[in-house]
């Protein structure tokens, strides 16, 4: 089991430098990853600050 940090998801959602490595990790370990309520909230706050409300909505629906 892995409890993932907010930054793993943000790297992917914001298409940052390490997004490919983060995607690869998630694809390999999809059935073993967890996220805290605080991390989910933090992702929402950051995406809203970047004016990416639809990205957050899509993220929530994909979970």
PDB file with one MODEL, atoms N, CA, C and O in Angstrom:
MODEL        1
ATOM      1  N   UNK A   1       0.833  -1.182   0.000  1.00  0.00           N
ATOM      2  CA  UNK A   1       0.000   0.000   0.000  1.00  0.00           C
ATOM      3  C   UNK A   1       0.881   1.251   0.000  1.00  0.00           C
ATOM      4  O   UNK A   1       1.956   1.284   0.599  1.00  0.00           O
ATOM      5  N   UNK A   2       0.391   2.261  -0.685  1.00  0.00           N
ATOM      6  CA  UNK A   2       1.097   3.539  -0.751  1.00  0.00           C
ATOM      7  C   UNK A   2       0.120   4.672  -0.441  1.00  0.00           C
ATOM      8  O   UNK A   2      -0.963   4.737  -1.023  1.00  0.00           O
ATOM      9  N   UNK A   3       0.494   5.546   0.455  1.00  0.00           N
ATOM     10  CA  UNK A   3      -0.259   6.773   0.715  1.00  0.00           C
ATOM     11  C   UNK A   3       0.456   7.878  -0.051  1.00  0.00           C
ATOM     12  O   UNK A   3       1.555   8.298   0.311  1.00  0.00           O
ATOM     13  N   UNK A   4      -0.189   8.340  -1.118  1.00  0.00           N
ATOM     14  CA  UNK A   4       0.480   9.268  -2.025  1.00  0.00           C
ATOM     15  C   UNK A   4       0.329  10.711  -1.596  1.00  0.00           C
ATOM     16  O   UNK A   4      -0.695  11.131  -1.057  1.00  0.00           O
ATOM     17  N   UNK A   5       1.381  11.444  -1.854  1.00  0.00           N
ATOM     18  CA  UNK A   5       1.446  12.864  -1.565  1.00  0.00           C
ATOM     19  C   UNK A   5       0.694  13.655  -2.635  1.00  0.00           C
ATOM     20  O   UNK A   5       0.564  13.212  -3.776  1.00  0.00           O
ATOM     21  N   UNK A   6       0.213  14.800  -2.256  1.00  0.00           N
ATOM     22  CA  UNK A   6      -0.481  15.717  -3.159  1.00  0.00           C
ATOM     23  C   UNK A   6       0.327  15.984  -4.423  1.00  0.00           C
ATOM     24  O   UNK A   6      -0.234  16.059  -5.516  1.00  0.00           O
ATOM     25  N   UNK A   7       1.623  16.125  -4.282  1.00  0.00           N
ATOM     26  CA  UNK A   7       2.476  16.512  -5.407  1.00  0.00           C
ATOM     27  C   UNK A   7       2.528  15.479  -6.523  1.00  0.00           C
ATOM     28  O   UNK A   7       2.769  15.835  -7.677  1.00  0.00           O
ATOM     29  N   UNK A   8       2.311  14.221  -6.206  1.00  0.00           N
ATOM     30  CA  UNK A   8       2.275  13.184  -7.242  1.00  0.00           C
ATOM     31  C   UNK A   8       1.146  13.484  -8.216  1.00  0.00           C
ATOM     32  O   UNK A   8       1.336  13.452  -9.432  1.00  0.00           O
ATOM     33  N   UNK A   9      -0.022  13.773  -7.678  1.00  0.00           N
ATOM     34  CA  UNK A   9      -1.187  14.054  -8.513  1.00  0.00           C
ATOM     35  C   UNK A   9      -1.058  15.405  -9.216  1.00  0.00           C
ATOM     36  O   UNK A   9      -1.426  15.536 -10.383  1.00  0.00           O
ATOM     37  N   UNK A  10      -0.542  16.402  -8.512  1.00  0.00           N
ATOM     38  CA  UNK A  10      -0.401  17.722  -9.122  1.00  0.00           C
ATOM     39  C   UNK A  10       0.593  17.706 -10.282  1.00  0.00           C
ATOM     40  O   UNK A  10       0.406  18.415 -11.271  1.00  0.00           O
ATOM     41  N   UNK A  11       1.632  16.910 -10.166  1.00  0.00           N
ATOM     42  CA  UNK A  11       2.597  16.812 -11.264  1.00  0.00           C
ATOM     43  C   UNK A  11       1.901  16.352 -12.539  1.00  0.00           C
ATOM     44  O   UNK A  11       2.192  16.843 -13.630  1.00  0.00           O
ATOM     45  N   UNK A  12       0.989  15.416 -12.390  1.00  0.00           N
ATOM     46  CA  UNK A  12       0.245  14.911 -13.550  1.00  0.00           C
ATOM     47  C   UNK A  12      -0.797  15.931 -14.004  1.00  0.00           C
ATOM     48  O   UNK A  12      -0.866  16.265 -15.187  1.00  0.00           O
ATOM     49  N   UNK A  13      -1.590  16.415 -13.088  1.00  0.00           N
ATOM     50  CA  UNK A  13      -2.694  17.306 -13.426  1.00  0.00           C
ATOM     51  C   UNK A  13      -2.234  18.639 -14.002  1.00  0.00           C
ATOM     52  O   UNK A  13      -2.940  19.244 -14.809  1.00  0.00           O
ATOM     53  N   UNK A  14      -1.061  19.098 -13.595  1.00  0.00           N
ATOM     54  CA  UNK A  14      -0.531  20.366 -14.087  1.00  0.00           C
ATOM     55  C   UNK A  14       0.547  20.159 -15.153  1.00  0.00           C
ATOM     56  O   UNK A  14       1.207  21.107 -15.577  1.00  0.00           O
ATOM     57  N   UNK A  15       0.713  18.900 -15.579  1.00  0.00           N
ATOM     58  CA  UNK A  15       1.670  18.541 -16.628  1.00  0.00           C
ATOM     59  C   UNK A  15       3.059  19.098 -16.332  1.00  0.00           C
ATOM     60  O   UNK A  15       3.661  19.794 -17.149  1.00  0.00           O
ATOM     61  N   UNK A  16       3.546  18.770 -15.143  1.00  0.00           N
ATOM     62  CA  UNK A  16       4.853  19.245 -14.723  1.00  0.00           C
ATOM     63  C   UNK A  16       5.957  18.296 -15.185  1.00  0.00           C
ATOM     64  O   UNK A  16       5.694  17.256 -15.788  1.00  0.00           O
ATOM     65  N   UNK A  17       7.194  18.679 -14.889  1.00  0.00           N
ATOM     66  CA  UNK A  17       8.377  17.981 -15.387  1.00  0.00           C
ATOM     67  C   UNK A  17       8.378  16.475 -15.096  1.00  0.00           C
ATOM     68  O   UNK A  17       8.745  15.686 -15.967  1.00  0.00           O
ATOM     69  N   UNK A  18       7.988  16.076 -13.931  1.00  0.00           N
ATOM     70  CA  UNK A  18       8.048  14.665 -13.522  1.00  0.00           C
ATOM     71  C   UNK A  18       6.729  13.918 -13.757  1.00  0.00           C
ATOM     72  O   UNK A  18       6.532  12.838 -13.201  1.00  0.00           O
ATOM     73  N   UNK A  19       5.841  14.466 -14.556  1.00  0.00           N
ATOM     74  CA  UNK A  19       4.526  13.853 -14.735  1.00  0.00           C
ATOM     75  C   UNK A  19       4.607  12.446 -15.328  1.00  0.00           C
ATOM     76  O   UNK A  19       3.819  11.577 -14.955  1.00  0.00           O
ATOM     77  N   UNK A  20       5.531  12.213 -16.228  1.00  0.00           N
ATOM     78  CA  UNK A  20       5.651  10.889 -16.845  1.00  0.00           C
ATOM     79  C   UNK A  20       6.016   9.821 -15.809  1.00  0.00           C
ATOM     80  O   UNK A  20       5.451   8.727 -15.818  1.00  0.00           O
ATOM     81  N   UNK A  21       6.946  10.135 -14.933  1.00  0.00           N
ATOM     82  CA  UNK A  21       7.346   9.179 -13.888  1.00  0.00           C
ATOM     83  C   UNK A  21       6.191   8.929 -12.918  1.00  0.00           C
ATOM     84  O   UNK A  21       5.994   7.804 -12.458  1.00  0.00           O
ATOM     85  N   UNK A  22       5.430   9.980 -12.609  1.00  0.00           N
ATOM     86  CA  UNK A  22       4.291   9.833 -11.705  1.00  0.00           C
ATOM     87  C   UNK A  22       3.200   8.976 -12.337  1.00  0.00           C
ATOM     88  O   UNK A  22       2.608   8.127 -11.670  1.00  0.00           O
ATOM     89  N   UNK A  23       2.935   9.198 -13.625  1.00  0.00           N
ATOM     90  CA  UNK A  23       1.941   8.388 -14.336  1.00  0.00           C
ATOM     91  C   UNK A  23       2.362   6.928 -14.366  1.00  0.00           C
ATOM     92  O   UNK A  23       1.543   6.035 -14.151  1.00  0.00           O
ATOM     93  N   UNK A  24       3.628   6.691 -14.632  1.00  0.00           N
ATOM     94  CA  UNK A  24       4.137   5.320 -14.681  1.00  0.00           C
ATOM     95  C   UNK A  24       3.956   4.626 -13.330  1.00  0.00           C
ATOM     96  O   UNK A  24       3.523   3.475 -13.271  1.00  0.00           O
ATOM     97  N   UNK A  25       4.290   5.329 -12.250  1.00  0.00           N
ATOM     98  CA  UNK A  25       4.117   4.753 -10.919  1.00  0.00           C
ATOM     99  C   UNK A  25       2.651   4.428 -10.651  1.00  0.00           C
ATOM    100  O   UNK A  25       2.335   3.345 -10.159  1.00  0.00           O
ATOM    101  N   UNK A  26       1.756   5.362 -10.973  1.00  0.00           N
ATOM    102  CA  UNK A  26       0.333   5.130 -10.739  1.00  0.00           C
ATOM    103  C   UNK A  26      -0.194   3.967 -11.573  1.00  0.00           C
ATOM    104  O   UNK A  26      -0.979   3.155 -11.083  1.00  0.00           O
ATOM    105  N   UNK A  27       0.227   3.886 -12.811  1.00  0.00           N
ATOM    106  CA  UNK A  27      -0.227   2.792 -13.675  1.00  0.00           C
ATOM    107  C   UNK A  27       0.216   1.429 -13.155  1.00  0.00           C
ATOM    108  O   UNK A  27      -0.525   0.451 -13.251  1.00  0.00           O
ATOM    109  N   UNK A  28       1.415   1.368 -12.609  1.00  0.00           N
ATOM    110  CA  UNK A  28       1.944   0.103 -12.086  1.00  0.00           C
ATOM    111  C   UNK A  28       1.334  -0.275 -10.734  1.00  0.00           C
ATOM    112  O   UNK A  28       1.276  -1.455 -10.389  1.00  0.00           O
ATOM    113  N   UNK A  29       0.881   0.716  -9.973  1.00  0.00           N
ATOM    114  CA  UNK A  29       0.447   0.468  -8.596  1.00  0.00           C
ATOM    115  C   UNK A  29      -0.983   0.926  -8.317  1.00  0.00           C
ATOM    116  O   UNK A  29      -1.345   1.169  -7.166  1.00  0.00           O
ATOM    117  N   UNK A  30      -1.786   1.042  -9.353  1.00  0.00           N
ATOM    118  CA  UNK A  30      -3.126   1.607  -9.235  1.00  0.00           C
ATOM    119  C   UNK A  30      -3.952   0.977  -8.112  1.00  0.00           C
ATOM    120  O   UNK A  30      -4.686   1.673  -7.411  1.00  0.00           O
ATOM    121  N   UNK A  31      -3.830  -0.321  -7.948  1.00  0.00           N
ATOM    122  CA  UNK A  31      -4.640  -1.028  -6.949  1.00  0.00           C
ATOM    123  C   UNK A  31      -4.056  -0.949  -5.534  1.00  0.00           C
ATOM    124  O   UNK A  31      -4.619  -1.519  -4.600  1.00  0.00           O
ATOM    125  N   UNK A  32      -2.936  -0.250  -5.377  1.00  0.00           N
ATOM    126  CA  UNK A  32      -2.269  -0.182  -4.069  1.00  0.00           C
ATOM    127  C   UNK A  32      -2.145   1.234  -3.528  1.00  0.00           C
ATOM    128  O   UNK A  32      -1.523   1.437  -2.485  1.00  0.00           O
ATOM    129  N   UNK A  33      -2.724   2.224  -4.214  1.00  0.00           N
ATOM    130  CA  UNK A  33      -2.523   3.616  -3.807  1.00  0.00           C
ATOM    131  C   UNK A  33      -3.739   4.186  -3.086  1.00  0.00           C
ATOM    132  O   UNK A  33      -4.884   3.831  -3.366  1.00  0.00           O
ATOM    133  N   UNK A  34      -3.446   5.074  -2.156  1.00  0.00           N
ATOM    134  CA  UNK A  34      -4.466   5.750  -1.371  1.00  0.00           C
ATOM    135  C   UNK A  34      -4.108   7.224  -1.284  1.00  0.00           C
ATOM    136  O   UNK A  34      -2.957   7.612  -1.485  1.00  0.00           O
ATOM    137  N   UNK A  35      -5.118   8.044  -0.979  1.00  0.00           N
ATOM    138  CA  UNK A  35      -4.923   9.480  -0.846  1.00  0.00           C
ATOM    139  C   UNK A  35      -5.691   9.933   0.387  1.00  0.00           C
ATOM    140  O   UNK A  35      -6.790   9.445   0.652  1.00  0.00           O
ATOM    141  N   UNK A  36      -5.124  10.853   1.134  1.00  0.00           N
ATOM    142  CA  UNK A  36      -5.807  11.353   2.333  1.00  0.00           C
ATOM    143  C   UNK A  36      -6.829  12.420   1.956  1.00  0.00           C
ATOM    144  O   UNK A  36      -6.753  13.015   0.881  1.00  0.00           O
ATOM    145  N   UNK A  37      -7.771  12.653   2.841  1.00  0.00           N
ATOM    146  CA  UNK A  37      -8.755  13.721   2.639  1.00  0.00           C
ATOM    147  C   UNK A  37      -8.056  15.073   2.522  1.00  0.00           C
ATOM    148  O   UNK A  37      -8.457  15.921   1.724  1.00  0.00           O
ATOM    149  N   UNK A  38      -7.017  15.266   3.316  1.00  0.00           N
ATOM    150  CA  UNK A  38      -6.280  16.525   3.282  1.00  0.00           C
ATOM    151  C   UNK A  38      -5.617  16.738   1.922  1.00  0.00           C
ATOM    152  O   UNK A  38      -5.636  17.848   1.390  1.00  0.00           O
ATOM    153  N   UNK A  39      -5.034  15.684   1.361  1.00  0.00           N
ATOM    154  CA  UNK A  39      -4.407  15.791   0.049  1.00  0.00           C
ATOM    155  C   UNK A  39      -5.440  16.120  -1.021  1.00  0.00           C
ATOM    156  O   UNK A  39      -5.191  16.946  -1.900  1.00  0.00           O
ATOM    157  N   UNK A  40      -6.593  15.478  -0.945  1.00  0.00           N
ATOM    158  CA  UNK A  40      -7.658  15.755  -1.903  1.00  0.00           C
ATOM    159  C   UNK A  40      -8.088  17.218  -1.820  1.00  0.00           C
ATOM    160  O   UNK A  40      -8.267  17.880  -2.842  1.00  0.00           O
ATOM    161  N   UNK A  41      -8.249  17.706  -0.617  1.00  0.00           N
ATOM    162  CA  UNK A  41      -8.606  19.108  -0.412  1.00  0.00           C
ATOM    163  C   UNK A  41      -7.517  20.026  -0.971  1.00  0.00           C
ATOM    164  O   UNK A  41      -7.819  21.014  -1.641  1.00  0.00           O
ATOM    165  N   UNK A  42      -6.274  19.705  -0.700  1.00  0.00           N
ATOM    166  CA  UNK A  42      -5.152  20.521  -1.175  1.00  0.00           C
ATOM    167  C   UNK A  42      -5.097  20.565  -2.699  1.00  0.00           C
ATOM    168  O   UNK A  42      -4.837  21.617  -3.284  1.00  0.00           O
ATOM    169  N   UNK A  43      -5.338  19.442  -3.330  1.00  0.00           N
ATOM    170  CA  UNK A  43      -5.366  19.401  -4.795  1.00  0.00           C
ATOM    171  C   UNK A  43      -6.453  20.327  -5.311  1.00  0.00           C
ATOM    172  O   UNK A  43      -6.237  21.072  -6.267  1.00  0.00           O
ATOM    173  N   UNK A  44      -7.618  20.284  -4.684  1.00  0.00           N
ATOM    174  CA  UNK A  44      -8.720  21.163  -5.079  1.00  0.00           C
ATOM    175  C   UNK A  44      -8.365  22.625  -4.929  1.00  0.00           C
ATOM    176  O   UNK A  44      -8.616  23.419  -5.835  1.00  0.00           O
ATOM    177  N   UNK A  45      -7.791  22.989  -3.814  1.00  0.00           N
ATOM    178  CA  UNK A  45      -7.417  24.391  -3.567  1.00  0.00           C
ATOM    179  C   UNK A  45      -6.421  24.867  -4.613  1.00  0.00           C
ATOM    180  O   UNK A  45      -6.572  25.958  -5.164  1.00  0.00           O
ATOM    181  N   UNK A  46      -5.413  24.064  -4.888  1.00  0.00           N
ATOM    182  CA  UNK A  46      -4.382  24.463  -5.843  1.00  0.00           C
ATOM    183  C   UNK A  46      -4.952  24.561  -7.258  1.00  0.00           C
ATOM    184  O   UNK A  46      -4.670  25.521  -7.976  1.00  0.00           O
ATOM    185  N   UNK A  47      -5.746  23.581  -7.659  1.00  0.00           N
ATOM    186  CA  UNK A  47      -6.318  23.637  -8.999  1.00  0.00           C
ATOM    187  C   UNK A  47      -7.282  24.811  -9.156  1.00  0.00           C
ATOM    188  O   UNK A  47      -7.333  25.426 -10.220  1.00  0.00           O
ATOM    189  N   UNK A  48      -8.038  25.125  -8.121  1.00  0.00           N
ATOM    190  CA  UNK A  48      -8.923  26.286  -8.186  1.00  0.00           C
ATOM    191  C   UNK A  48      -8.109  27.573  -8.296  1.00  0.00           C
ATOM    192  O   UNK A  48      -8.506  28.498  -9.003  1.00  0.00           O
ATOM    193  N   UNK A  49      -6.974  27.638  -7.601  1.00  0.00           N
ATOM    194  CA  UNK A  49      -6.098  28.813  -7.700  1.00  0.00           C
ATOM    195  C   UNK A  49      -5.508  28.969  -9.097  1.00  0.00           C
ATOM    196  O   UNK A  49      -5.231  30.086  -9.534  1.00  0.00           O
ATOM    197  N   UNK A  50      -5.317  27.855  -9.799  1.00  0.00           N
ATOM    198  CA  UNK A  50      -4.825  27.880 -11.169  1.00  0.00           C
ATOM    199  C   UNK A  50      -5.973  28.000 -12.179  1.00  0.00           C
ATOM    200  O   UNK A  50      -5.757  27.916 -13.388  1.00  0.00           O
ATOM    201  N   UNK A  51      -7.172  28.195 -11.676  1.00  0.00           N
ATOM    202  CA  UNK A  51      -8.363  28.335 -12.517  1.00  0.00           C
ATOM    203  C   UNK A  51      -8.615  27.074 -13.348  1.00  0.00           C
ATOM    204  O   UNK A  51      -8.984  27.158 -14.519  1.00  0.00           O
ATOM    205  N   UNK A  52      -8.412  25.913 -12.735  1.00  0.00           N
ATOM    206  CA  UNK A  52      -8.588  24.626 -13.401  1.00  0.00           C
ATOM    207  C   UNK A  52      -9.669  23.818 -12.694  1.00  0.00           C
ATOM    208  O   UNK A  52      -9.445  22.676 -12.290  1.00  0.00           O
ATOM    209  N   UNK A  53     -10.833  24.420 -12.553  1.00  0.00           N
ATOM    210  CA  UNK A  53     -11.953  23.769 -11.864  1.00  0.00           C
ATOM    211  C   UNK A  53     -12.382  22.489 -12.575  1.00  0.00           C
ATOM    212  O   UNK A  53     -12.679  21.490 -11.921  1.00  0.00           O
ATOM    213  N   UNK A  54     -12.417  22.507 -13.904  1.00  0.00           N
ATOM    214  CA  UNK A  54     -12.840  21.326 -14.654  1.00  0.00           C
ATOM    215  C   UNK A  54     -11.851  20.177 -14.476  1.00  0.00           C
ATOM    216  O   UNK A  54     -12.250  19.014 -14.431  1.00  0.00           O
ATOM    217  N   UNK A  55     -10.564  20.499 -14.376  1.00  0.00           N
ATOM    218  CA  UNK A  55      -9.555  19.465 -14.142  1.00  0.00           C
ATOM    219  C   UNK A  55      -9.826  18.782 -12.801  1.00  0.00           C
ATOM    220  O   UNK A  55      -9.726  17.560 -12.694  1.00  0.00           O
ATOM    221  N   UNK A  56     -10.168  19.565 -11.785  1.00  0.00           N
ATOM    222  CA  UNK A  56     -10.473  18.982 -10.469  1.00  0.00           C
ATOM    223  C   UNK A  56     -11.734  18.118 -10.551  1.00  0.00           C
ATOM    224  O   UNK A  56     -11.777  17.027  -9.984  1.00  0.00           O
ATOM    225  N   UNK A  57     -12.737  18.594 -11.241  1.00  0.00           N
ATOM    226  CA  UNK A  57     -13.976  17.820 -11.391  1.00  0.00           C
ATOM    227  C   UNK A  57     -13.696  16.496 -12.098  1.00  0.00           C
ATOM    228  O   UNK A  57     -14.206  15.456 -11.682  1.00  0.00           O
ATOM    229  N   UNK A  58     -12.899  16.521 -13.153  1.00  0.00           N
ATOM    230  CA  UNK A  58     -12.540  15.304 -13.872  1.00  0.00           C
ATOM    231  C   UNK A  58     -11.730  14.357 -12.981  1.00  0.00           C
ATOM    232  O   UNK A  58     -11.914  13.141 -13.024  1.00  0.00           O
ATOM    233  N   UNK A  59     -10.837  14.928 -12.180  1.00  0.00           N
ATOM    234  CA  UNK A  59     -10.019  14.133 -11.262  1.00  0.00           C
ATOM    235  C   UNK A  59     -10.909  13.393 -10.265  1.00  0.00           C
ATOM    236  O   UNK A  59     -10.710  12.205 -10.008  1.00  0.00           O
ATOM    237  N   UNK A  60     -11.885  14.099  -9.709  1.00  0.00           N
ATOM    238  CA  UNK A  60     -12.781  13.494  -8.722  1.00  0.00           C
ATOM    239  C   UNK A  60     -13.617  12.379  -9.355  1.00  0.00           C
ATOM    240  O   UNK A  60     -13.801  11.315  -8.763  1.00  0.00           O
ATOM    241  N   UNK A  61     -14.112  12.633 -10.551  1.00  0.00           N
ATOM    242  CA  UNK A  61     -14.962  11.649 -11.229  1.00  0.00           C
ATOM    243  C   UNK A  61     -14.185  10.416 -11.650  1.00  0.00           C
ATOM    244  O   UNK A  61     -14.761   9.333 -11.752  1.00  0.00           O
ATOM    245  N   UNK A  62     -12.906  10.555 -11.893  1.00  0.00           N
ATOM    246  CA  UNK A  62     -12.087   9.409 -12.333  1.00  0.00           C
ATOM    247  C   UNK A  62     -11.723   8.477 -11.182  1.00  0.00           C
ATOM    248  O   UNK A  62     -11.338   7.329 -11.404  1.00  0.00           O
ATOM    249  N   UNK A  63     -11.844   8.966  -9.974  1.00  0.00           N
ATOM    250  CA  UNK A  63     -11.436   8.173  -8.799  1.00  0.00           C
ATOM    251  C   UNK A  63     -12.344   7.009  -8.527  1.00  0.00           C
ATOM    252  O   UNK A  63     -12.122   6.261  -7.575  1.00  0.00           O
TER     253      UNK A  63
ENDMDL
END
